[in-house]
């Protein structure tokens, strides 16, 4: 029986998770979870050599993955998580998160504009190549 199931069955106990439990839940490797731990983003309790993750680490892992999906670097994700830990104030964390999201949106919009410019250039080059191939084929036929 996993640690989660054992602890969930005890009244008044707090749920705990093994590294394998979290890896399965979030479709990650245990190595990825250990990486986040090494970076200081997760801090499981230790029971001898076994890592014991609580609900705090589970939520932090969920937020780390959400931040990664948004394209935020781990350093910024860590700052957001630490901001909440230090102040225990969701308002400060949400304000900082909104600023990060606005910055990320600006970068993505600029990247999209850059991509559209490159795609238009590729379209023009492709048209020119096709025109030249048609002209060469036509001259070979003559």
Secondary structure as UniProt FT lines:
FT   HELIX           3..9
FT   TURN            11..12
FT   STRAND          16..17
FT   HELIX           19..26
FT   HELIX           30..38
FT   TURN            39..40
FT   STRAND          45..47
FT   TURN            48..49
FT   STRAND          50..54
FT   HELIX           55..69
FT   TURN            70..71
FT   HELIX           74..87
FT   HELIX           90..141
//
